[in-house]
Structure formats: C-alpha cells, structure tokens
Amino acid sequence: MSAFLFFDIEEAIELAAYAKKVYPVAKLLYIMLKSLGGKEDHEVYSKFKKRYNYEEAEGFCETLKFHIRMLPPNRFGTYSETWCFTDSPMCWESHQFLDEFNGGPYIVERCIDCIYFYLSRDIMEMT
C-alpha cells in the first residue's frame, strides 16, 4: 500500500506483478501501472484483452477505479509525463457518430476495443 501512497511506481509494479498470477484485477492493475510508468507490457496486455469479454472487463475496470479512488492523493497528476498507452482506439468516432452514449451527452459508450485505453487515461487523471 505504501508503494501507491508514496508514488513508488516500480515497487507498486513489483507488488502487482506478484499478485497478478492469482487475481485478474491485479493483472489489470499491473497493466495500468506499467502504462503509468511508461513501460507497457504488451504481451501481458494482449493476453488479458483476449481472455475477458466486455462485461468482465467493465467489472474489473470499475473495481479497479473504485479502489484507486480510495487512495490519496487524488488528481495530483503524478504520472501525466510518463503515461503511455499505444493501443489507442479508433472506434470512439464511431461511438459518437452512432450516438452511443452511456451516462450523459459527453460520455461515449465504450467497447472492448477502447475500454482499456480509457481506463488507463482515467487512472492517469485520477492519480
């Protein structure tokens, strides 16, 4: 827990790497921490993306965001300089064109192709 509170991204990645073998949400946390640190693990991400359907992914994402919101500080911008996520979706324009909104006029529906990108971006903005 202290790794997350004191911005030690490398220690946090190590902790998540250990837990990712058992818990799918920990594997997602590992993927997101790697993106925050600017060191994506494409192999782990690709396997994770292929393994879970949209409903499962959405549940993992919501669980992860819930737990991250519980940790201070919020909206600190700590990893905005190192964040990267190369699997950038092209589908958001289609979602907007088809009026696929899921929570308001500016919250565009997400699909399996874009959910992880937006989760990564959301976590970067939350931390």
N, C-alpha and C positions, 0 to 999 in steps of 0.2 A: 504494500500500500504506500509506503514512503517513497518508492520509486516514482509513483504517479504524482504525489503531492509536491515533490521537490524537483520535478522536471528532469529526472534522470532517465532519458528515453532508452538508453542502452540497457540499463538494469530492468526497466519495465518490459522491454522486448524479451530479455532472457527469462523473466518470470512467465510471460505469456507463452513463450516457446515451450517451456516445461509443461504448462497446463493445457496447451493446445492438443496434446496427444489424447486427452480424456474428454474435454468439453468443447463442443462445436462453437459456442460463444467465445471461448478463449482463443480458438483458432481465428475467429473473425477479429478479435481484439489484436492478435498478433499481426494480422494482415494490415489492420488500420494503423497500428503503431509503427510498422515498417514504413508505411506511406507518410506518416507524420515526420519520421526521421529522414525521409528522402532516400530510403534504401528498400524499394519494393522487392518482395519475394514473389516473382511471377509464377513460379512452379506451385507454391502453396495456394496462391490466389486462384490459379486456373483450376486446380483440383477441387477447391472449395466451391467455386462458381458452378462447376459441372455437377457436383454432388447434391446440391439442395435446390428445390423448386422455389418459386417466388414466395409462396405463403410461408415456408420455413425461413427463407432469407429475411422476409419482413419481420417475422417474430424475433429472430436473432438481432436484427438491427435495432428494433425497439427496445429490447432488453439491454443491449449494449449502451444505447443512448441514455436510458434511464439510469444506469449505474454511473456513467460518466457525469451526468448532471449532479449527482450526489457529492462529487468530489470538488473541493475548492481548488484554485480559484476558477471562476467561470469567465469566459470571454476575455481571456488575457492575451490571446494572440501569440502564444509562445512558439508555435511551430509553423507560423504562416510563411516564414522564409525557407523552411526546409521541406514543406509539404509537396508531395508529387503523387499523381495517380495517372498513369499513362493510358489506362483503359477508359478513355473519355468517350462517352456515348454520343451517338449522332441522333438518337431517337427522340430527344426532347422536343425537337421541332415538330416531329410527327404528333407527339402528345398534344402540343399546343394547337396545331392545325386541326386535329380531330376533337378539340375541346374536351380533352380528358383531364379534368381537374378533380382532385380528391381532398379537398379541405379548404377551399376558398378560390377566389378568382386568380390567384397568383401561385398557387401550389399545384404544380403539374403532376399528374399521375406518373408513377414510376413503374418500371418493368424490370425483369431480370437482367436486362442489358444495361440499365443505368442505376439500379438501386445501390450498388456498392460504391460507385463513383460519388453519388450524392451523400452517402453515409460518411465516406472519407472526408468530403468537404465540410459536412455538418460537424463532424468531430473536430476538425481543424478550427472551425469557427467557435466551437464550444470551449476549447481549451486555451 
